[in-house]
Structures are given as structure tokens and as C-alpha cells.
Amino acid sequence: MNILFYLVPKSDVIYVFDEDTLEQAMDVMEKYRYTSVPVLNKKGGYVGSLREGDILWALKAYKGDIESLVTRLQVRQLKRLRDNQPVNINCDMEELIQTAMNQNFVPVIDDHKTFIGIVTRKSIISYCINGK
């Protein structure tokens, strides 16, 4: 089974750029009520995943004015606990399922490491329940 059947294309994915400020990223996450979003660079490459916890730990560790922190700190400067591991567009369902076991979404990249979309854990569970 081709994973493209389960792909949410980049045009339909909510993501942030590594150059965005923490405030911009927080606004996106608040607006869409997501706890984790992909982080891309301006060339469209997958950089990692930003989680609410990453933001909370950064705020806790900062000893200055929080407002100045969120308006000047870029997403790329945040320490992230872990990133959702991507898969290549040509991977098989077994690899996709293995990767999704510890992630709520799986970023999908092409051979040039360009982000092309995600596969959600929900769609993978649906695949498993409804048969192969």
C-alpha cells in the first residue's frame, strides 16, 4: 500500500517556519488548537517539530521579561525535546507504522528532504482497523 493514500499534503498542513518568532508560533498553535506542529525552513525543508512543552520549558528557563522573549526569540533558537521523525515518500506501510508509534503525526519528505506533508496517527489507525 502506498502511503500517498494517507498523506495530508503540505498545502493542508499547519506548520511554522524556523525563522518565526515564538509569539508567531504560539499564535498559530493557539488558533488551530494544536499541541505540536512541523517546523520548516524557508526552502521548504523539514527542520523538526515544535511542541507546547518546548515552549513551556523555554518560558520557565527564561529569567527576564517574557514579552520580550516571545517577540524576539526565533523558533530555531528553541531547544526542542525531540522531533517527529520523518519518513521518505517511498517508505512502506510497515516503516510508517513503526515511525508513528511514538508520534502523533509523521512528516513525509521527498528525496531532497523537502517537506511534502504529514500522515496522521489517526489515518494509520484507520488503515490498521479497516484492513490492509
N, C-alpha and C positions, 0 to 999 in steps of 0.2 A: 504494500500500500504506500502510495506517495504522500509525503507529509504536506504537500501543497493543498490537499483537500481540507486540511485543518488550519491553514495559515490565515492569520489576520494580517492583511497587507499593511505596510508602513503607513500608507495614506489613512488608515483607520485606527492607527495606534497612537495613544497619547504618550509622548516622550518629552524629555528636556534635553537641552544641549549642555555640554560641559562648560561652556562659556557663560551660561545663565547664572544670575545671582541666586543665592539661597532663597531670597524673597520670591523671585520669579518661579523657582521650582516649587516652593511651598504653595504659591497661588495656584499652580497647575494641579498639584496633588489635592488641594482643598476643593477646587472647582469640580473635579471628577471623582472625588472621594476614593482615590487610590492610595494604597499604603506603600506601593512600590512602582517605580516607572523605569523604563530603559533610559540610559544616558547615551547620547550620540555626540560625535564631534561634527563640526561644520561640513566635513566632507561626506557625512553620512555613515561613518564607521561606528560600530558598536563599541562603546567605551566601558560600560558596566551598568549597574542598577543602583538607583537611589532609593533607600527605604526610609520610612518615618523614623526608625530607630537611629539611623545615621545622623539625621538632623537633630534629634533629641540629644544624642551624646555630644554633638558639636556645641549645642547650646549650653549644655551642662558644664562642659570643659572651659567655656569662654568666661573670662573674669571681667570683661569690660561691658560697655553699653551694647545690649543685644540688638537694638535697632541698627546701630552702625555695622554690626557683624552681618546681619542678614542682607543689608543693602550693598555691601562691598565684597563679601566672600563669594567666590565662584564655586559652582558645583564641583569642578575638577579639583578644588583645594580641600574638599571634604574627605575625611578618612571614612572609607566605606568598610563595613564589617566583612561583607562578601558580595560578590557579583553573581547574578544569574549566569550560568554557563551557557554559551550559545552552541548551536549545532549548525552544521553546514546544510544547505538546502538539499543536498544529495544523501543525507543520512537516512537510515531505515527507521521503521517504527520502533523497533526494539531499542535502538540508541536514544530515540526521542523519549520514550517512556522512562528509560533509566535516568536520563538527564532531568526529567520532570519530577522525579520522586521527591526531591528536596527544594523545589522551586514552584511558585505559583504561576509562572509563565516561562516559556523557553524562547529566548531570542534566536532568530534564524538569520544567518549571514550567507552571502554568496562566496565564491572562490576568491574574491578580492577583499574579503572581510567587511563588505558593505552590508549594513542592516537592511533586511528586506521585509521584516515583520516578526510576529510572535505566534507561538502556538500556546494556547491557554491550557492549564491543567484540566479545566472543565471539559474541553473538547477531547482531551486524551482519555479522560474517564469515560466519556460518552462512547468513544471508539472501543474501549475495553468492554463496556457493558453490552453494546449492540453487536458485538462480534467483529471479526477481522475481515 
